C-alpha cells in the first residue's frame, strides 16, 4: 500500500491549484457561464498549456498516458471551482473512445489535436427513452455505398455545440435495447444533415440536442468493429463515472468549507451559529460524508485503471456512484439549509455547488440505477 | 373517536370542491400545476374571484367579511384550494397584516386598510428579515426616529418576498436603540412602498426567478398614525403573528395534489421498458412519502380538533411546519429523480421555449422548494420551539 501521490501527481495538483486560484475565481466562472459559448477559449488554452488535455492520452500521440488516478486532483479542482469547460466530455469521453477503440489512423488524426487543444470531442449517446440504460440506442446507421447513413436524435449531449467532432453511438443491428448491434462513428459536427440545438443545463454547463437526418459518413468513420461497441461504451462510461465521482468529492469539499466558514462567522443571538450543538453535529456528519465519498471515489478511480475483470470494475464503479449520489444529495441540501436564506441566493457560490452536486447525483445514472447494477454484479 | 369528517363537514367539502371546479380558471390552474411563474394578475385575479364569492378571508370576524366557518371548515377550504391547484394567496395582507390590525389596530387603521386588503386592492409584503437578523429577529437594526408627526426610517430589509410588486409593507423597526432588552425597543409600522427614499433591489435566487428582494430605507417619512399598537410593542405584535403565520404550513392539500401529479408523471416515464411507477425501488420511496402524508393529515386534524375545542395553538404547530415542508421537499426531489437525465435541461441557449417545459421546470422547482425549510422560522428554530415550549428542555 502507498497512499501518497506520485511526484508527477503532486506537481500536477500544485499547478492546477495555482491555475484555479489565478484564473477561475467564482466571478470569472459566472461570466463564462453567461457568455454565448458557455465556456472560455482562454481557459481552454491555459488547460492545454498545463498539459491536462493530454493527461489521459497515449504517449505516442502527444499525451502523458495517465489514468483516472492521475486525474483525481484535476477532477477535484473541477468540482471545487465548478469549472464548466468541456474537459470530461472531450478528453475523458470522446477522446477515450477513440484512444481505446479507434484505428491507428483515427488516433493519429484526432488525439494529438485533442491534446494540443485544437480539437474538441463530444459523445453523442443519450436518447429520450434510454434513461440510464447504455444499450438503449435507436439512432440507426445503415450501410450504403461503401459508407453509412445515420438517422436519429441524441438528447442533451454534454458540450455538443462546442465540439468539433462527435462520437455517435448508433444501431447497426438488432432492436432498440439489444446489447449487440451497436456501432460508434466519428462525425464532423457540421456534417450535412445534422441539426443542433444548443442547451443550457441547470448546473451552468452546456449541452445540445442533435438530430441526424440521413447523415453520410465513410467506412473509415467507424470506430472498431461494427455491432460490438457496447463493451467499449461501458468501459469508457465507467471510466468517466469514476472521474465525476472525484469531481463530486471536490464539490463536496467546497460546499463543506463554505458551510463551516459560515457557521463560524454568522452570528445570531449574539453568538456564532456554529456554537449550537445541533448544527455542530450536522457539520460533523457532513465531514464524515466527505471522507467516505473520497474513499469510494478513489476506489473507483483505481478500479478503472487496474481492474481487468470488467464485471468487478463495473461493480466497483456502481458502488462509488451510488454512494456518491447519496453524498451529493445530503451535502447539497445540508449546505443550503445551514446557510439559511443566504444559501438560496444566486449570488453565493454554494448555491451553484448545490446545483452541480444535484446534477452529478443523476449524471451517468442515479443512486437507484447504480444500486441495481451493483446488486446484479454481486 | 371518528377520524373522518362529519356528514356536515363532508357536504361542506363537496360544496367547496364543486365551486372550485366551476370557478377556478383553467389557465390559472394550468400555470400552478406546471410550475409556471405567476404574475400579479394571476395572484390578484384569484384573490378577487374569492372576494366576489365572499370566501377570501374566512377567519376574519363576520363584520369585516369573515365567513363564520369553523376551524375545520376553514381547513377544508384551504386544503381543497391547494388540492384543486388554485394559485396561492399572498398571505402578507390577508393572513398577516389583517389579523394584526384586527387585534392591535385602531378603528381608523381597520377602516382604512381592511376593506382594501379584502378586495385585493393592494399587495402587501413583510419587512422583517435583515442582513444580520434572520432567525434572531429581535436583533434587527432598521431605525425609526420620531420627527414631528413622522417617523424617519433608515435601514435595510432582505429576503422580502414580492417587494417588487408590493404597494405596502408592514415592518418591524427599532424605535428605541438605548433600551437594554432588544425586543422592547421595536415597533410595528405600515409603510407605503411609494414613499420617497425606498429602493427595491431584486435578489436573484438559484432557480433564476425573481421572488425576493432587498429593500432599502433612506430617510423614509412614515406618519405616526401608521404605527400599529404602542411604540415599543412591535415584538408583541410579531409574536402574535408568528402563530398565525404557521397555521397552514402543513399544506396537506397541495402535497396531495403534488403526490397525484408525481404518480401520473412516474407512470409516463419509462425505466427498462416499463413505467417507472412499477419500479419497486422508486415505488417504495414514493410510498414512504405518501404514508407520511397520510399520517400528517391526521396529525393536522388532531391539532384542528384541539383548536375547535378552544385551545390556543401551542408549540405543536411547529411539528406541522417541519413535517409539511419535509414532505413538500421529498415530493419535489422524487419528481426530479423521476424526470431522469433530461430533467437537467433548462432550455435552448437562444431563449426559445424548451420542448418539454414541465420537465424543464423540475430542477428549478426542486431548487426553489429548498426555501420551505428555511423561511417562516427555519425548521431548526421550529425544533427549538418544540424543545423549549412543548418538552420543557
Interface residues (C-beta under 8 A of the other chain):
Chain A: X36 X38 X126 X128 X129 X131 X132 X133 X155 X156 X161 X177 X197 X198 X199 X200 X201 X202 X203 X206 X207 X267 X268 X269 X270 X278 X279 X329 X333 X336 X337 X340 X341 X343 X344 X345 X346 X347 X351 X352 X354 X355 X358 X359 X362 X363 X366 X368 X371 X372
Chain B: X129 X132 X133 X134 X135 X136 X139 X158 X159 X203 X204 X205 X206 X208 X212 X269 X270 X271 X272 X273 X279 X281 X282 X333 X336 X337 X340 X341 X342 X343 X344 X345 X346 X347 X348 X349 X350 X363 X364 X366 X367 X370 X371 X373 X374 X375 X378 X379 X380 X383
